[in-house]
Amino acid sequence: MAAAFGLAACQPSGSAAVTLDRSPAGLEQVPLTVTTADRKVHRFTVEVARTPEEQATGMMNRESLAPDRGMIFPYDPPVEASFWMKNTLIPLDMIFVRADGTIARIEANAAPLSLEPVMAGEPVGAVLELAGGRSAELGIQAGDKVEW
């Protein structure tokens, strides 16, 4: 589930970040912003899944996700990430982020419990997961900028 070219609930690799605190799952939480083409800035607090175990678990078995929360899976070096929704109970927006922070593509409302792979389509430096439908609600699109 947490392989760069395999299936993952979400995966990262390292980038230094300022620690806010720990999530109930024990993951580091950091501030993240998405700046849209029309210069609107959307702020989130995201859990960072860094280790293979954290990446394999991702957002599995969670019954809800607040609109200002999410999870990021950083990769260094960038990879052609692939994710699935096994044991993920809520729909998620999977935002594939290039190494330069621009959004490559968004898989909106990925279906809960699906084993169908969701592919990045190109090497990415991170995958950001938000509550399903949140990207459309905020007008977040490919080309927008993610910073954490």
C-alpha positions in Angstrom: 0.0 0.0 0.0 2.8 2.4 0.6 5.0 1.9 -2.5 6.0 4.6 -4.9 4.8 2.7 -7.9 2.4 0.5 -6.0 -0.8 1.3 -4.2 -0.9 3.6 -1.2 -3.5 5.0 1.2 -1.1 7.9 1.0 2.7 8.2 1.0 5.4 10.8 1.8 9.1 11.4 2.1 10.9 14.0 4.1 10.7 17.8 4.1 11.4 19.9 7.1 8.4 21.5 8.7 7.5 23.4 11.8 5.7 21.1 14.2 2.4 22.4 15.6 1.5 19.4 17.6 0.5 15.7 17.2 -2.7 14.4 15.8 -4.7 11.8 17.8 -3.0 9.2 15.5 0.4 10.6 16.7 1.3 12.2 13.4 3.1 15.6 13.2 0.7 18.4 12.2 1.8 21.4 10.1 0.2 24.4 8.5 -0.4 24.2 4.8 -1.8 26.8 2.3 -3.2 26.5 -1.1 -3.1 29.7 -3.2 -5.5 29.7 -6.2 -4.9 31.4 -9.5 -7.2 34.3 -8.4 -4.8 34.7 -5.3 -7.2 33.3 -2.7 -5.3 31.6 0.1 -6.9 28.6 1.8 -5.3 27.5 5.1 -5.3 23.9 6.5 -3.7 22.0 9.2 -2.4 18.7 7.9 -1.0 15.5 9.4 2.3 14.5 7.8 2.6 10.8 6.9 6.4 10.2 6.7 7.2 6.6 7.6 6.2 3.6 5.5 3.7 2.6 8.3 2.1 6.1 8.4 1.9 6.2 4.7 0.3 2.7 4.5 -2.3 3.7 7.1 -3.1 7.1 5.7 -6.7 8.1 6.3 -7.9 4.6 6.8 -10.7 3.9 9.3 -11.6 7.5 9.9 -15.2 8.4 10.0 -14.9 12.1 9.4 -12.4 14.9 8.3 -12.9 18.5 9.3 -13.0 21.0 6.3 -9.8 22.7 7.5 -7.8 19.4 8.0 -6.0 17.0 5.8 -3.0 14.7 5.3 0.1 15.2 3.2 2.4 12.5 1.9 5.7 14.1 0.8 8.2 12.3 -1.5 11.8 13.0 -2.0 12.7 12.4 -4.7 9.4 12.8 -6.5 7.6 9.6 -7.5 4.7 8.5 -9.8 2.4 7.9 -6.8 -0.6 5.6 -6.9 -3.2 5.4 -4.2 -6.3 3.4 -3.3 -9.1 3.8 -0.8 -9.0 0.4 0.9 -10.4 0.8 4.4 -11.0 4.5 3.9 -14.5 5.2 5.0 -15.0 8.8 3.7 -14.6 10.3 0.2 -11.3 12.2 -0.3 -9.9 14.7 -2.7 -6.4 13.5 -3.7 -4.3 16.4 -4.8 -1.1 15.5 -6.6 1.5 18.1 -6.1 4.7 18.6 -8.2 8.0 19.1 -6.5 7.7 22.9 -7.2 4.5 23.0 -5.2 2.1 23.4 -8.2 -0.9 21.1 -8.4 -0.5 18.5 -11.2 -4.1 17.0 -10.9 -6.9 16.4 -8.5 -8.9 13.2 -8.1 -12.1 14.6 -6.6 -14.3 12.6 -4.3 -12.3 9.3 -4.5 -14.8 6.6 -3.6 -14.6 5.1 -0.1 -13.4 1.5 0.2 -12.4 1.3 -3.5 -9.4 -0.8 -4.5 -9.2 1.0 -7.9 -5.8 2.7 -8.2 -5.7 6.5 -8.5 -2.5 7.5 -10.3 -0.6 10.8 -10.2 0.1 10.6 -13.9 3.6 12.1 -13.5 6.2 12.3 -10.8 5.0 14.3 -7.8 6.7 15.6 -4.7 3.6 15.1 -2.5 0.0 14.0 -2.3 -2.4 16.1 -0.3 -5.7 14.6 0.9 -8.7 16.8 1.8 -12.3 16.0 2.6 -14.1 14.9 -0.5 -15.5 17.9 -2.5 -13.5 20.5 -0.7 -11.3 21.3 -3.7 -14.3 22.2 -5.8 -15.9 24.1 -3.0 -12.8 26.3 -2.6 -12.1 26.6 -6.3 -8.8 24.7 -6.0 -7.5 23.6 -9.4 -4.5 22.2 -11.3 -1.8 24.8 -11.4 -2.6 26.3 -8.0 0.2 26.4 -5.4 0.6 24.3 -2.3 3.0 25.3 0.5 3.8 23.7 3.8 
